């Protein structure tokens, strides 16, 4: 069983009224075993969406000649995601919020576009997510914080260790599993 080590808030903040700063704050979640299992299932669903979409894009690249690349756009991948969620074969995708799965597809689309951008020669083609990598996913919206609790869609309110004050406008939240712990 994985212990949920931390989550990150990304916050937009105005500094001295004239400069815009984007900050990230890390906090430790205090989850129950049931909540941890649900979050781990969400992480697995996001990894599956990344790997499935990457396999489709890689297959399309291999089939077409170099000058005539026909990759799927994010909108086409999002439509396929809807079909995947409706299929009986991949029913587990319904356990994850759609916004996290869509954000994963956006991240993949951006990574692929950056890999072929001549202005960014150091960017490489994305790779498949492996079983024992750090598991993380991002909520781009619907973030609510109340004192020492955070609202996570499909789970509800979860306590966290509030070690510093949050200032600014919340933009997104990333949940990461950082270490393995025997329970």
N, C-alpha and C positions, 0 to 999 in steps of 0.2 A: 504494500500500500504506500502511496506517495503522501508525504506531508506537504500541505500547501504552505510554501515558504513566504511568498510576498505577492503583493500586487502593486501596480504603479498607476498613479494618477498623472495625466498630462494636463497642465494648467496653462492658460494664456493669462498674462498679467501685464498691466501697464506699469512701467517704472518711471517715476518722476513725471508722470503725465505726458511724456513725449516719446518714450522708447518702449517698444513692444518686446516682451520677454516670454519665451516658452520654457516652462519648468516641468520637471518630473519629480514626483515624490513617491518613495517606496514605503509600504506599510506591510506588516504581517497580519494575515487573516487568522481568525480563531474560528475554525470550522469544526462541525461535528463529523463523524465518520460518514453519515448519510450525505451531507453536503459535499464532503471531499469526493465521494464516489460519483456524485452527479457532475461535479466540476471535471473530474477525470474523464467521464464519458463525453462531456462537451469538448474537451481537448482532443480526444480520439476522433470525434466527428470532424473537427477542424483539420486535423492531420489527414484524414481520409479525403476531405474535399480538396486540399492542396495537392495530394498525390494523384488523385483521379484526374483533376484538371491539368496537372503538369504532364501526366501520361498522354492525355489527349493532345495537348499542344506539341509535345515532343513527337508523337506519331504523325501529326500533320506536317511538321517540319521535315521529317524523314521521307514522307511520300512526295513532297513537292520539290521542284528544282530550286536551287539557291536564289535565283533571281525572281521567282514567282512564289514567295512565301504567303501562305494563306492561314494565318492564325485566327483563332476565335477571339472576338473582343470580350471585354468584361461583361457587356450586356448579354451576349450570347451564352457566356458561361453562367451568368445568373439565371437565365432561362433554363439551362440544363440543370442547374441546382434545384430549381423548383420541380422539375421532372424526377430527379433523383429522390427528392423527399417524398414524392407521391408513390414511388415504386415500393413493392413489398420486399424486394431484395435488400434495399438500403434503408429500412425503417428506422434505424438508430439515428439517422440524421435529424429526425424530428425531435430528438432529445436536446439538441443544441438550438439556441436562439438563431433565427435567420440572420440577424444583423452580424453575428460573429462569423458565420459561414460566408456571408457576402464580403465582409472585411478581409477574410482570408483570400478570397478570389481577387479582390482589388489589389492586395499585396502581391499576389502572384502575377497579375497582369502588369503591374508596375515593374516588378523584377525582370520579367521577360522583355518589356520595352527598353529598360535600362541596359540589358545585356546586348541589345542590337544597336544602341545609340553610339555613333562614332565619337561623340563629344565626351563619353565616359568610357575610356578604354580599359579601365581597371575592373569594371563590373563584369561578372561572369554569369553564365546561364544558371538559373536556379536548379537546385538539386532536390531529390526526394527527401522527405522527412523520415527519419529512422525511428525505430521503436524506443530506443533508450536516450534520445536527445532530450534537451530541456523542453518541457511541454509548456506552451504559452498560447494565449489567444487574446483578442482585443474586443472590447465593447466600445463602439464609436459613439453611442448615444444612450439615453435613458439611464444616466448615472445619477443616483441620489445618495447624499451623505447626510447622516443625522448623528451628531456628536461622535460616538465611537462605533457607528454602524454604517454599512454600505449596502445599497440595494442592488442585488444581482438578479437579472431577469431569469425566470424559471426556477429560482431558488428562494428568493425573498431576502429579508434582512439578515446580514451576516456581520458579526462583530469583528473589529480589527483593533490592533494596538495603535492607538492614536498618539504617536510620539512627537508630532509637531503640528502646528496650526496650518490649515489649508487656507490659502489666500488666492483670489483670482477666480476666473471662470473655468469650470471643469470641462474638458474637451473629450477625453476618452479614458478608458481604464484597461490596463493589461494585467491579466492574471497569469502567473508563472508558477510552475512546480519546479523547485530548484534542487531538491535532494530526496533521496529515498530513505525511508525510515521504517523499520519493522514495528508493527503494532501488535 
